[in-house]
């Protein structure tokens, strides 16, 4: 009896063996079609994202549709340059030889997407895998069912059906997929499932990219413009109701700055979301009741200085700021992944750095400081997937920067040319004299 997952993987592998995905013409057609999928069905994505996560239209377009379109446009603009052979110098003992490297597609790639950005975090890796000339099997998150169904419906109508496929489902389907042999697995999600993916991949020596998360800290120095800090923290912490892997997770600042920062945050939250964020069409909802209950339990980790309102029936949790949070409080033991911002007081920079390095390496580190020495120390004395000064999350908007974690926050990276490297094998070539 045939198995749909096995049959789908076999069909993609057979397509890759024909060689038709390797030329830039095919890659360009697929990227152009993927762009059309997003732009022609923008309204469908807005509706699906609202159904799954309560996302407002502006946020859905900006963070899911437009973000991915920019990634595709960047790939289309640079595809020829990225795929050119890269010459390499040869040592004197090989004088007369010519050396270069070429990027070749890996084969069949599995992309497993998360629920928090269920369009962007499936389609941006898909764009990179297609730009590199691979066949791709996509597994959207079952926790975002409306977006998953939309992808399953649209992908076969826009992309090469023999080279790109969508498999929907939950744990059984994912388990069946991980039993197959792929040439690369790209997983975005949490560390627990990331370990499952790695164990499965080890059976076939399949390389993996793990885009995980972690507790991304924010250091707010004494000299920071707190009104500006509040504007940027509110814009990024409470986006998607805090369900963002690179969201600021907690703030480290000194006891004199903390109360003034809390006041600035309270004013900015009111300015952006009104007196009652539950009435704001732009403010999202927690993905399901299990996550809502987990987040609600974290509110006891400190004093609710701002927000704290919640409604389980609608999965609404207000933009919240906690003060009086101890380093070992429950809210500091796990990635929050919700609209709760703890303020942890430390005497100064030395203690902030010690606090950060004593914990798992985060996906990002953010800092607001006017001191070049402080910036240099944070860069040199901490390790994280990325560092951004003055603009949390903004590094994602630079297509030629790699995006990825380190240690517990992930392995490997993508975006722009780094997607090409991730989804390709760089093959070394040498031609000795008389052979060419």
C-alpha positions in Angstrom: 0.0 0.0 0.0 1.5 3.3 -1.0 2.2 6.0 1.5 1.5 9.6 0.5 4.5 11.1 2.3 6.9 8.5 0.8 5.3 8.9 -2.7 5.6 12.7 -2.5 9.3 12.6 -1.5 10.0 10.1 -4.2 8.3 12.3 -6.8 10.4 15.2 -5.8 13.6 13.2 -5.9 12.7 11.9 -9.4 12.2 15.4 -10.6 15.5 16.6 -9.2 17.3 13.8 -11.0 16.1 15.1 -14.3 18.3 18.2 -13.8 15.5 20.7 -14.7 15.7 22.6 -11.5 19.4 23.5 -11.9 19.2 26.2 -14.6 18.6 29.8 -13.6 15.7 30.1 -16.0 13.7 27.5 -13.9 14.8 29.2 -10.7 13.7 32.6 -11.9 10.3 31.3 -13.0 9.7 29.7 -9.7 10.7 32.8 -7.7 8.6 35.0 -9.9 5.6 32.6 -9.4 6.1 32.6 -5.7 6.1 36.4 -5.7 2.8 36.3 -7.6 1.3 33.8 -5.2 1.9 36.4 -2.4 0.9 39.5 -4.2 -2.2 38.2 -6.0 -3.5 36.5 -2.8 -2.5 39.2 -0.3 -6.1 39.4 0.9 -6.3 35.7 1.4 -3.1 35.8 3.5 -4.4 38.7 5.6 -7.6 36.8 6.3 -5.8 33.5 7.2 -3.4 35.2 9.5 -6.2 37.0 11.3 -8.0 33.7 11.7 -4.9 32.0 13.1 -3.4 34.8 15.2 -5.7 37.8 15.2 -3.1 39.7 13.2 -4.2 43.1 11.9 -3.9 43.8 8.2 -1.0 46.2 8.4 1.1 43.9 10.5 0.2 40.8 8.4 1.2 42.6 5.2 4.3 44.1 6.6 5.8 41.2 8.5 4.6 38.3 6.3 3.7 39.2 2.8 5.9 42.3 2.1 8.8 40.9 4.0 8.8 37.7 1.9 8.3 39.6 -1.4 11.4 41.7 -0.6 13.4 38.5 0.0 12.2 37.1 -3.3 13.0 40.4 -5.1 16.5 40.4 -3.6 17.1 36.9 -4.8 15.9 37.6 -8.3 18.1 40.7 -8.6 21.2 38.8 -7.5 20.6 35.3 -8.7 23.0 35.5 -11.7 25.8 36.9 -9.5 25.3 34.4 -6.7 25.5 31.4 -9.1 28.6 32.5 -11.0 31.7 30.4 -10.4 34.0 31.9 -7.8 37.7 31.9 -8.8 40.3 30.8 -6.3 44.0 31.6 -6.3 46.4 28.6 -6.6 49.8 28.1 -4.9 53.0 28.4 -6.8 53.5 24.6 -6.9 50.3 24.4 -9.0 51.2 27.2 -11.3 49.3 27.1 -14.5 46.3 25.4 -12.9 43.0 27.1 -12.6 40.8 26.8 -9.5 37.3 27.8 -8.8 34.2 26.8 -6.8 30.6 26.4 -7.9 27.3 26.2 -6.0 25.3 23.1 -6.8 21.8 22.3 -5.5 21.6 19.8 -2.6 18.6 18.0 -4.0 15.4 17.6 -2.0 14.9 20.0 0.9 12.4 19.7 3.8 11.2 23.0 5.2 9.2 22.7 8.5 7.5 25.9 9.4 6.3 27.4 12.7 3.0 28.8 13.7 3.9 32.4 14.7 4.8 33.7 11.3 3.3 30.8 9.3 3.6 32.4 5.9 6.9 34.3 6.1 8.8 31.5 7.9 7.8 28.9 5.4 8.0 31.0 2.2 11.3 32.8 2.8 13.2 29.5 3.3 11.3 28.1 0.3 12.5 31.1 -1.8 16.1 30.4 -0.8 15.8 26.7 -1.5 14.3 27.4 -5.0 16.9 30.1 -5.7 19.5 27.4 -5.1 17.8 25.0 -7.5 16.3 22.5 -5.2 13.1 20.6 -5.0 11.3 21.4 -1.8 8.8 19.7 0.5 7.0 22.2 2.8 5.4 21.3 6.1 3.4 24.2 7.5 2.4 24.3 11.1 -0.9 22.6 12.1 -1.3 25.3 14.8 -1.9 27.9 12.1 -4.5 25.8 10.2 -6.0 28.6 8.0 -2.5 29.6 6.7 -1.5 26.0 6.3 -4.7 25.3 4.2 -4.1 28.4 2.1 -0.5 27.3 1.3 -1.6 23.8 0.5 -4.2 25.2 -1.9 -2.0 27.9 -3.6 1.4 26.3 -4.0 0.3 23.7 -6.5 -1.3 26.4 -8.7 1.7 28.6 -8.8 4.8 26.4 -8.5 6.2 23.4 -10.3 4.0 20.6 -8.9 6.7 18.0 -9.5 9.3 20.0 -7.7 7.5 21.6 -4.8 4.9 20.0 -2.6 3.0 20.8 0.6 2.2 18.2 3.3 -0.2 19.3 6.0 -0.8 17.6 9.3 0.6 17.3 12.9 2.9 15.0 14.7 2.2 11.8 12.7 2.8 13.5 9.4 5.9 15.3 10.7 7.2 12.0 12.0 6.6 10.3 8.7 8.4 13.1 6.9 11.4 12.9 9.2 11.7 9.2 8.4 12.5 10.1 4.8 15.9 10.8 3.5 16.3 14.5 2.6 19.3 16.4 1.4 18.7 19.2 3.9 16.2 19.9 6.7 15.3 23.5 7.6 13.4 23.7 10.8 12.0 26.8 12.6 10.6 26.3 16.0 11.6 25.4 19.6 14.6 23.6 20.9 12.7 20.4 22.0 11.5 19.7 18.5 14.8 20.8 17.1 16.4 17.9 19.0 13.9 15.5 17.5 14.7 16.8 14.0 18.5 16.4 14.6 18.1 12.9 15.8 16.0 12.0 12.8 18.4 13.7 10.4 21.4 11.8 11.9 20.0 8.5 10.6 20.7 9.8 7.1 23.6 12.2 7.9 21.3 14.9 6.6 22.5 18.5 7.3 20.1 20.7 9.3 19.4 24.3 9.8 17.7 25.0 13.1 16.1 28.4 13.6 15.2 28.4 17.3 14.7 31.2 19.8 15.7 32.0 23.3 15.6 34.9 25.7 16.9 37.9 23.7 18.0 40.5 26.3 17.8 44.3 26.0 20.4 46.4 27.9 19.2 50.0 28.5 22.0 52.3 29.6 21.7 55.3 31.9 22.2 57.7 29.0 19.5 56.2 26.7 16.6 58.4 25.5 13.9 56.5 27.3 11.0 57.8 25.2 12.8 56.5 22.1 13.6 53.2 23.9 9.9 52.8 24.8 8.8 53.5 21.2 11.1 50.9 19.8 10.5 48.3 22.5 6.7 48.6 22.2 6.8 48.3 18.4 8.9 45.1 18.5 8.0 43.4 21.8 4.2 43.5 21.3 4.2 42.8 17.6 2.2 39.6 17.0 1.3 39.7 20.7 4.9 39.0 21.6 5.0 35.7 19.6 8.2 36.5 17.7 11.4 34.6 18.0 13.6 37.8 18.0 11.3 39.8 20.2 13.0 41.6 23.1 12.5 39.0 25.9 13.6 41.0 29.0 15.2 44.3 29.9 18.4 44.8 32.0 18.8 48.2 33.4 19.9 50.0 36.6 17.6 50.7 39.5 17.6 54.5 38.8 16.6 54.0 35.1 14.0 51.2 35.6 11.0 53.3 37.0 11.5 56.0 34.4 11.6 53.3 31.6 8.4 51.7 33.0 6.6 55.0 32.9 7.7 55.6 29.3 6.6 52.1 28.3 3.2 52.7 29.9 2.7 55.9 27.9 3.8 54.3 24.7 1.6 51.3 25.1 -1.4 53.6 25.6 -0.4 55.7 22.6 -0.1 52.7 20.3 -2.8 50.3 21.6 -5.2 52.6 23.4 -6.5 52.3 27.0 -7.8 48.8 26.1 -5.7 46.8 23.6 -8.5 44.2 23.4 -10.4 46.8 21.4 -7.5 47.5 19.0 -7.9 45.8 15.6 -4.1 45.9 15.3 -3.3 43.9 18.4 -3.1 40.1 18.0 -4.1 37.1 20.1 -2.3 34.2 21.6 -2.3 31.2 19.3 -4.2 28.7 21.5 -5.4 28.1 25.0 -2.3 26.0 26.0 0.0 28.9 25.3 -2.4 31.4 26.9 -2.4 29.3 30.1 1.4 29.1 30.2 1.7 32.9 29.7 -0.9 33.6 32.3 1.0 31.6 34.8 4.1 33.7 34.2 2.4 36.9 35.4 3.0 36.0 39.0 6.8 36.2 38.4 6.8 39.9 39.4 4.6 42.9 40.0 2.4 43.9 37.1 3.3 47.5 36.4 1.5 47.8 33.1 -1.2 45.7 31.6 -1.9 42.2 32.9 -5.5 42.1 31.6 -6.5 38.8 30.0 -9.5 36.9 28.6 -9.1 33.1 28.0 -12.2 32.9 25.8 -10.7 35.2 23.2 -7.0 34.4 24.0 -6.3 38.0 24.7 -3.4 39.0 26.9 -2.7 42.7 27.3 0.7 44.3 26.6 2.3 43.8 30.0 5.4 45.0 31.9 6.6 43.2 35.0 8.8 44.8 37.7 10.5 43.4 40.7 11.5 40.3 38.7 14.2 38.2 40.3 16.8 36.4 38.0 15.4 33.0 39.0 11.7 33.9 38.6 9.7 31.5 36.3 9.4 34.2 33.6 13.2 34.2 33.4 13.6 30.4 33.0 12.1 30.0 29.5 11.5 32.0 26.4 8.4 34.0 27.0 7.0 34.1 23.5 4.2 36.4 24.5 3.4 40.1 25.4 5.1 40.1 28.8 8.2 42.2 29.3 10.1 41.7 32.6 12.4 44.5 33.9 15.4 43.1 35.7 17.5 45.5 37.7 21.3 45.3 37.6 23.8 47.8 39.0 25.6 48.4 35.7 27.2 47.0 32.5 29.5 44.5 34.3 26.6 42.9 36.0 24.5 42.9 32.8 27.2 41.2 30.8 27.6 38.6 33.6 23.9 38.0 33.6 23.8 37.4 29.8 26.8 35.1 29.6 25.6 33.0 32.5 22.6 31.9 30.3 22.1 30.2 27.0 23.3 32.2 24.0 20.3 34.2 22.7 19.1 34.7 19.1 19.7 38.4 19.4 21.1 41.0 21.8 19.8 44.5 21.9 21.2 47.6 23.5 20.4 51.2 23.9 23.5 53.2 24.8 25.4 56.2 23.6 28.8 54.8 24.7 31.1 53.3 22.1 32.9 51.5 24.9 29.7 49.9 26.0 28.9 48.8 22.5 32.4 47.3 22.0 32.2 45.4 25.3 28.8 44.0 24.5 30.1 42.8 21.1 33.3 41.4 22.5 32.1 39.8 25.8 28.8 38.2 24.8 27.8 35.7 22.1 24.4 35.8 20.3 23.0 35.2 16.8 23.0 39.0 16.2 23.5 42.3 18.0 21.5 45.4 17.3 22.1 48.8 18.8 19.1 51.1 19.1 16.7 49.2 16.9 15.5 45.8 18.0 14.6 43.3 15.3 15.8 45.7 12.6 18.6 43.5 11.4 16.0 41.2 9.8 15.4 44.0 7.3 19.0 43.9 5.9 18.9 41.2 3.2 22.6 40.7 3.1 23.0 40.0 6.8 22.8 36.4 7.9 19.9 35.5 10.2 20.4 32.6 12.6 21.2 31.6 16.1 24.1 30.1 18.0 24.1 27.3 20.6 20.6 26.9 22.1 19.2 29.6 19.7 20.0 27.5 16.6 22.6 26.6 14.0 23.1 27.8 10.5 21.6 30.9 8.9 19.8 32.2 5.9 18.5 35.3 4.0 20.0 36.7 0.8 23.3 35.1 -0.2 23.3 33.1 3.0 20.2 31.2 1.8 22.1 30.2 -1.3 25.0 28.9 0.8 22.7 27.0 3.1 20.7 25.3 0.4 23.7 24.5 -1.8 27.0 22.6 -1.8 30.0 24.6 -2.7 32.0 22.3 -4.9 35.7 22.8 -5.4 37.1 22.5 -9.0 40.7 22.5 -10.2 41.9 22.1 -13.8 45.6 21.3 -14.2 47.6 22.5 -17.3 46.7 20.7 -20.5 43.3 19.5 -19.2 41.3 22.5 -20.4 
